[in-house]
């Protein structure tokens, strides 16, 4: 005899899909029953029967005079574990690349990904994500040093895994995955030095501190470049070769950096023979030089730092230091799984090694093999 699907069966299946898809996360409260019945266009009795079945199956919990909640403890065999990924609200293309790689890795490991776009660490969405997800993976919304104490305590409580990507999460006692930042300067500056370049400019977008100081986004690379310039050319050369562009939040850095470089290079001769730039701003730099009639690499060499899926389409083909975002994503998910199984172990830091992509934007001025 064929079983006939009833209205309450269909509503039960609908609510279960919302739970398994993460639309009703663990611990969240369902809308009031009368409101939900009206939304689903069924009677209150039909909805109540469907909810009762999910309560019996331990997907939902009723709290008298309070409401109906999604159970906090649902077997991973019944519902996928949910990982929240916190991303800056003014996200750059490379952050979207990371997110796509993370979703790819999560699908292979049967995790459900929830995307959270945040304007600052104090954004309520970050705390909500920590409360509702089984684990959290965070990119630098702002510097990790600016995470509020309350959020740090929750992140470090051990209640669920939290992994930070990039920056220096180890200094704050967090699990983290980051590129080998301490070697990126040697990789880039060493390559330019062997090609005979001494006057090397540094171009980067920057943010303004409360003290009205411009701080570059690529802080570690900037520090290494600055030390190199001081040791080879003296401290005064830093002012001549430093091009930091104050980019308003939520704006692409391309227009401000392009315009600033046009202004900076408007008078000849150029004060540099090579530039270092973040890969996310490389298009603005190559466009500015093209607008100025400056030939790459004959008049100025370019080396970028970063990782983007579309980097292979730049012309001329860029020379750049690359650190795999796919590897970052995979290692982050592995670290989340490890932390879930070892909640009491000390924080772990995983390094993703860089590689240098040799393109066509370095001119060898020395005549030596570079």
C-alpha positions as CSV (number, residue, x, y, z in Angstrom):
1,X,0.0,0.0,0.0
2,X,1.5,3.4,-1.0
3,X,2.0,5.9,1.8
4,X,0.3,9.2,1.2
5,X,2.4,12.3,2.1
6,X,0.4,14.5,4.4
7,X,0.7,18.3,4.9
8,X,2.4,17.8,8.2
9,X,5.0,15.5,6.5
10,X,5.7,18.2,3.9
11,X,6.1,20.9,6.6
12,X,8.4,18.6,8.6
13,X,10.6,18.0,5.5
14,X,10.6,21.8,4.8
15,X,11.7,22.6,8.4
16,X,14.3,19.8,8.4
17,X,15.8,21.2,5.1
18,X,16.1,24.6,6.8
19,X,17.9,23.1,9.7
20,X,20.3,20.9,7.6
21,X,21.0,23.8,5.3
22,X,22.0,26.0,8.2
23,X,19.1,28.5,7.8
24,X,18.0,27.6,11.3
25,X,21.4,27.1,13.1
26,X,21.9,25.0,16.2
27,X,20.6,26.9,19.2
28,X,18.5,29.3,17.2
29,X,14.9,30.0,17.9
30,X,12.2,29.3,15.4
31,X,9.7,32.1,14.6
32,X,6.5,32.0,16.7
33,X,4.2,29.1,15.6
34,X,1.3,31.2,14.5
35,X,3.6,33.4,12.4
36,X,5.3,30.4,10.9
37,X,2.0,28.7,10.1
38,X,0.8,31.8,8.3
39,X,4.1,32.1,6.3
40,X,3.9,28.4,5.3
41,X,0.1,28.7,4.6
42,X,-0.9,25.8,6.8
43,X,-3.1,25.5,9.9
44,X,-1.5,26.0,13.3
45,X,-2.5,22.3,14.1
46,X,-0.6,21.0,11.0
47,X,2.5,23.0,11.9
48,X,2.4,21.9,15.5
49,X,2.2,18.3,14.5
50,X,5.3,18.7,12.2
51,X,7.2,20.5,14.9
52,X,6.2,17.8,17.4
53,X,7.8,15.1,15.2
54,X,11.0,17.0,14.9
55,X,11.0,17.4,18.7
56,X,10.6,13.6,19.1
57,X,13.5,13.1,16.7
58,X,15.7,15.5,18.8
59,X,16.1,18.1,16.1
60,X,14.0,20.7,18.0
61,X,13.5,21.5,21.7
62,X,10.4,23.2,23.2
63,X,10.8,25.5,26.1
64,X,7.4,26.3,27.7
65,X,6.4,30.0,27.4
66,X,9.7,30.8,25.7
67,X,9.7,29.1,22.2
68,X,11.0,26.3,20.1
69,X,14.7,26.0,19.6
70,X,17.0,24.1,17.2
71,X,18.8,21.5,19.4
72,X,22.4,22.4,20.3
73,X,23.5,18.8,20.1
74,X,22.5,17.3,16.8
75,X,24.6,14.4,15.5
76,X,26.8,15.2,12.5
77,X,25.3,12.2,10.8
78,X,22.0,14.1,10.9
79,X,23.2,17.6,10.2
80,X,26.4,18.9,8.6
81,X,28.7,20.8,10.9
82,X,28.7,24.5,10.0
83,X,31.9,26.6,9.7
84,X,31.6,30.3,9.7
85,X,34.0,32.3,7.5
86,X,34.4,35.9,8.6
87,X,35.4,38.2,5.7
88,X,36.0,42.0,5.5
89,X,32.9,43.7,4.2
90,X,35.0,45.6,1.6
91,X,36.4,42.3,0.5
92,X,39.2,42.2,-2.1
93,X,39.2,39.7,-5.0
94,X,41.8,37.5,-3.2
95,X,39.4,37.2,-0.2
96,X,36.7,35.8,-2.6
97,X,39.3,33.5,-4.0
98,X,40.1,32.2,-0.5
99,X,36.3,31.8,0.2
100,X,35.9,29.7,-3.0
101,X,38.8,27.5,-2.1
102,X,37.5,27.1,1.5
103,X,34.0,26.1,0.2
104,X,35.7,23.6,-2.1
105,X,37.6,22.0,0.8
106,X,34.6,22.1,3.0
107,X,32.4,20.3,0.5
108,X,35.0,17.5,0.3
109,X,34.9,17.1,4.1
110,X,31.1,17.5,4.4
111,X,31.1,20.9,6.2
112,X,28.6,23.5,5.6
113,X,30.0,27.1,5.1
114,X,28.4,30.2,6.3
115,X,29.7,33.5,5.0
116,X,29.9,36.5,7.4
117,X,30.8,39.9,6.0
118,X,32.0,42.2,8.9
119,X,32.9,45.9,9.0
120,X,34.9,45.6,12.2
121,X,35.6,43.0,15.0
122,X,32.9,44.7,17.0
123,X,30.3,43.9,14.3
124,X,27.6,41.9,15.9
125,X,27.6,39.5,13.0
126,X,31.0,38.1,14.2
127,X,29.7,37.2,17.7
128,X,26.5,35.8,16.2
129,X,28.6,33.6,13.9
130,X,30.6,32.3,16.9
131,X,27.4,31.6,18.8
132,X,25.6,29.8,15.9
133,X,28.4,27.9,14.1
134,X,30.4,24.8,15.1
135,X,33.7,26.5,14.2
136,X,35.0,29.8,12.9
137,X,37.6,30.8,10.3
138,X,38.5,34.5,10.2
139,X,40.4,36.7,7.7
140,X,41.8,40.0,9.0
141,X,38.8,42.3,9.1
142,X,41.0,44.8,10.9
143,X,44.4,44.0,12.6
144,X,44.0,41.0,14.9
145,X,45.3,43.2,17.7
146,X,42.1,45.1,17.6
147,X,39.8,42.2,18.5
148,X,37.8,43.2,21.6
149,X,38.7,41.5,24.9
150,X,35.2,40.0,25.1
151,X,35.5,38.3,21.7
152,X,39.0,37.1,22.5
153,X,37.7,35.4,25.7
154,X,35.0,33.6,23.7
155,X,37.5,32.6,20.9
156,X,39.9,31.2,23.5
157,X,37.2,29.5,25.6
158,X,37.7,26.2,23.8
159,X,34.0,25.8,23.2
160,X,34.6,25.5,19.5
161,X,37.6,25.8,17.1
162,X,38.6,29.3,15.9
163,X,41.3,29.6,13.2
164,X,42.8,33.0,12.0
165,X,44.2,33.4,8.5
166,X,47.2,35.6,7.8
167,X,48.7,38.3,10.0
168,X,50.4,37.1,13.3
169,X,47.7,35.1,15.1
170,X,50.3,33.2,17.2
171,X,51.2,36.3,19.1
172,X,47.7,36.4,20.5
173,X,47.6,32.7,21.3
174,X,45.3,31.6,18.5
175,X,45.4,28.7,16.0
176,X,46.4,30.2,12.6
177,X,47.5,29.6,9.0
178,X,49.7,32.1,7.5
179,X,52.3,32.6,4.7
180,X,56.0,32.6,5.5
181,X,56.0,36.4,5.8
182,X,59.4,36.7,7.3
183,X,60.9,35.4,4.1
184,X,58.8,37.3,1.5
185,X,61.1,40.4,1.7
186,X,64.2,38.4,1.1
187,X,62.6,36.6,-1.8
188,X,61.5,39.8,-3.5
189,X,64.2,42.2,-2.6
190,X,66.9,39.6,-3.2
191,X,65.5,39.0,-6.7
192,X,65.6,42.7,-7.5
193,X,69.0,43.2,-6.0
194,X,70.5,40.4,-8.1
195,X,69.0,42.2,-11.2
196,X,70.9,45.3,-10.2
197,X,68.1,47.4,-8.7
198,X,68.9,49.6,-5.7
199,X,66.3,52.4,-5.8
200,X,63.2,50.3,-5.2
201,X,59.9,52.0,-4.4
202,X,57.2,50.5,-2.2
203,X,53.5,51.1,-3.2
204,X,50.6,50.0,-1.0
205,X,47.2,51.1,0.2
206,X,47.2,52.2,3.8
207,X,44.8,52.9,6.6
208,X,45.0,55.8,9.0
209,X,45.4,55.2,12.7
210,X,43.8,57.4,15.4
211,X,47.2,59.1,15.7
212,X,46.8,60.1,12.0
213,X,49.6,57.9,10.8
214,X,49.4,55.9,7.6
215,X,50.0,52.2,8.1
216,X,50.4,50.0,5.0
217,X,48.3,46.8,4.7
218,X,51.4,44.7,3.8
219,X,53.0,45.6,7.2
220,X,55.6,42.8,7.3
221,X,56.8,43.3,3.7
222,X,56.9,47.1,4.3
223,X,59.0,46.6,7.4
224,X,61.5,44.5,5.5
225,X,61.6,46.9,2.5
226,X,62.2,49.8,4.8
227,X,65.1,48.1,6.6
228,X,66.6,47.2,3.2
229,X,66.4,50.8,1.9
230,X,67.8,52.3,5.1
231,X,70.7,49.8,5.1
232,X,71.5,50.4,1.4
233,X,70.6,54.0,0.7
234,X,70.1,55.6,4.1
235,X,66.9,56.8,6.0
236,X,66.3,59.8,3.8
237,X,65.6,57.5,0.8
238,X,62.6,56.0,2.5
239,X,60.7,59.3,2.1
240,X,61.6,59.5,-1.6
241,X,60.6,55.9,-2.4
242,X,57.6,55.3,-0.1
243,X,54.1,55.7,-1.8
244,X,51.4,54.9,0.7
245,X,47.9,55.7,-0.5
246,X,45.1,56.4,2.0
247,X,42.2,54.3,0.6
248,X,38.7,54.9,2.2
249,X,37.0,51.9,3.6
250,X,34.7,50.0,1.2
251,X,36.5,51.5,-1.8
252,X,38.6,49.6,-4.3
253,X,42.3,50.7,-4.0
254,X,42.8,50.8,-7.8
255,X,41.6,54.3,-8.6
256,X,43.4,56.1,-5.6
257,X,46.7,54.2,-6.3
258,X,46.5,54.9,-10.0
259,X,45.9,58.6,-9.5
260,X,48.5,58.9,-6.8
261,X,51.1,57.2,-9.0
262,X,50.3,59.5,-11.9
263,X,50.9,62.5,-9.6
264,X,54.1,61.0,-8.1
265,X,55.7,60.1,-11.5
266,X,54.6,63.2,-13.4
267,X,58.0,64.7,-13.3
268,X,61.0,62.9,-14.8
269,X,63.5,61.3,-14.2
270,X,61.8,58.6,-12.2
271,X,63.3,58.3,-8.6
272,X,63.2,54.5,-8.8
273,X,64.0,51.7,-11.2
274,X,61.7,49.1,-9.6
275,X,58.6,49.0,-7.5
276,X,57.1,46.5,-5.1
277,X,53.3,46.4,-4.9
278,X,50.6,44.2,-3.4
279,X,49.1,42.0,-6.2
280,X,45.6,43.4,-5.5
281,X,46.9,46.9,-6.7
282,X,49.2,45.7,-9.5
283,X,46.6,46.5,-12.2
284,X,46.5,50.1,-11.0
285,X,50.3,50.4,-11.2
286,X,50.7,48.8,-14.6
287,X,47.9,51.1,-15.9
288,X,49.5,54.2,-14.5
289,X,52.8,53.4,-16.1
290,X,51.1,52.8,-19.4
291,X,49.2,56.1,-19.2
292,X,52.6,57.8,-18.5
293,X,54.3,56.1,-21.4
294,X,56.7,54.3,-19.0
295,X,57.9,51.0,-20.5
296,X,57.7,47.9,-18.3
297,X,60.3,46.4,-17.6
298,X,62.8,48.5,-19.6
299,X,62.3,51.7,-17.6
300,X,60.8,50.3,-14.4
301,X,60.6,46.7,-13.1
302,X,57.6,45.5,-11.1
303,X,57.4,42.7,-8.5
304,X,54.1,42.0,-6.7
305,X,53.3,40.0,-3.6
306,X,50.1,38.1,-3.1
307,X,47.9,35.5,-4.7
308,X,45.0,35.8,-7.1
309,X,43.4,33.3,-9.5
310,X,43.5,35.9,-12.3
311,X,47.2,36.7,-11.8
312,X,48.1,34.7,-15.0
313,X,46.1,37.1,-17.1
314,X,48.2,40.3,-16.3
315,X,50.2,41.8,-19.1
316,X,53.1,41.9,-19.1
317,X,53.2,38.6,-17.2
318,X,53.9,39.6,-13.6
319,X,56.8,38.5,-11.6
320,X,55.4,37.9,-8.1
321,X,55.8,36.1,-4.8
322,X,52.9,33.7,-4.5
323,X,51.5,31.9,-1.5
324,X,48.7,29.4,-2.2
325,X,45.3,30.5,-1.0
326,X,44.0,27.0,-1.8
327,X,46.6,25.6,0.6
328,X,45.6,28.2,3.2
329,X,42.0,27.0,3.0
330,X,42.8,23.3,3.2
331,X,45.2,23.8,6.1
332,X,42.6,25.9,7.9
333,X,39.9,23.2,7.7
334,X,42.4,20.5,8.8
335,X,43.3,22.7,11.7
336,X,39.6,23.1,12.6
337,X,39.2,19.3,12.6
338,X,42.4,18.8,14.7
339,X,41.3,21.4,17.3
340,X,37.9,19.8,17.6
341,X,39.7,16.5,18.6
342,X,42.4,18.2,20.7
343,X,40.7,21.1,22.6
344,X,43.3,21.2,25.3
345,X,46.5,21.3,23.1
346,X,48.5,24.5,22.8
347,X,47.8,26.8,19.8
348,X,49.2,25.7,16.5
349,X,50.7,27.8,13.7
350,X,50.8,26.4,10.2
351,X,53.1,28.0,7.6
352,X,52.3,27.9,3.9
353,X,55.5,28.3,1.9
354,X,55.9,30.9,-0.8
355,X,57.1,30.5,-4.3
356,X,58.4,33.0,-6.8
357,X,56.6,33.2,-10.2
358,X,59.1,34.5,-12.8
359,X,57.2,36.7,-15.3
360,X,58.3,39.4,-17.6
361,X,58.3,42.5,-15.4
362,X,61.9,42.4,-14.1
363,X,64.7,44.0,-16.2
364,X,68.2,42.8,-15.5
365,X,70.3,45.9,-15.2
366,X,73.4,44.1,-13.8
367,X,73.9,41.7,-16.7
368,X,74.2,38.9,-14.1
369,X,71.9,35.8,-14.0
370,X,69.0,36.8,-11.7
